[in-house]
Amino acid sequence: MSLDAPLSLACVPDAIPSADRPAHFALIERLFQDVREKVALDDGYAFRFDASAFADVARFIENERLCCPFLAFMLEAQPAGGPLWLRMTGPEGTREFLDVELPL
């Protein structure tokens, strides 16, 4: 795929093995119940989590990169045990997609 080619909002449902999907969906539900702040961006959202969520956020990104190849992820860990910021961005329609897919 060319980096210049436009990405489409298309999920790859079978990218996460079926045996692993229930745990992934449970992780999403648990993780996004603990969002401390949600900021709308032009092309997605930024979510603030407590520093203790680092491993769960990293696991979420690892799985989501498989099934949602159109999303870009940026994880920022603030110094001195400060909060985490996860930015999820993508092509037009990404924010609307995330509104439907994430349990907030």
Buried (B, 14 or more C-beta within 10 A) or exposed (E): EEEEEEBEBEBEEEBBEEEEBEEBEEBBEEBBEEBEEEEEEEBBBBBBBBEEBEEBBEBBBEBBEBBBBBBBBEBEEEEEEEBBBBBBBBBEEBBEBBEEEBEE
